[in-house]
Amino acid sequence: MIGLHNISKRYGSTAVYENFSLSLEEGKITCLLGASGCGKTTLLNMLAGLTPYEGKIENVPDRVSYIFQEERLLPNLTVRQNVALVLGKHADDGKISEILAKVELTGKENAYPSELSGGQRQRVSVARAFAYPSGLILMDEPFSSLDTALKIRLVDVFVRLWKEERRTAVFVTHDAEEAYMLAHRAVILRGGQIAADLAEESPVPRPYGQDTPFKRRLVEEMLRAQ
């Protein structure tokens, strides 16, 4: 269990978190939702060790993967080279080809990012995150720039890879539909505190556009937290 205990974080005179605590269950997908500026990305960055804070965070794995809203691929490297970069001396062409096949990029191994669509570039980011032997995957709105059809396909790709190892994952979104499709747990933040904490154990990915009690409550709690 990853634990955040009495976390405080300020930017100048603005307090983003004050004595904030949260536990994250291993092997589950947790979604963080809330209005812009509520501290969702800050929380991810604290888990990644990128942002200083006061308090204690325990049991974060030594290796963490991060999928950003922007693909952050190196433009002068091919798809294969972008994935190999995170593996260093442990890069293996066979394994890289295997994971690229799983994200439906067979045949694009030697393409450069400029030759790919936005959805394909984000698939490379997903492949890179799973190729790296991390114990925690952080995602900062990785589907937000995609149209609905691409979003559904990429969610399916992510879940197929996640099911192979069931790594702990934390992802940020402002979209209730994304949270519904992917999250075992949805934590809604407001004013640096937890406004709602909802759990749903039905298998992921869940169908886009489906109307269920969990999704209705999720939308209600998001509106209440605004």
Disulfide bonds with the S-S distance in Angstrom:
none
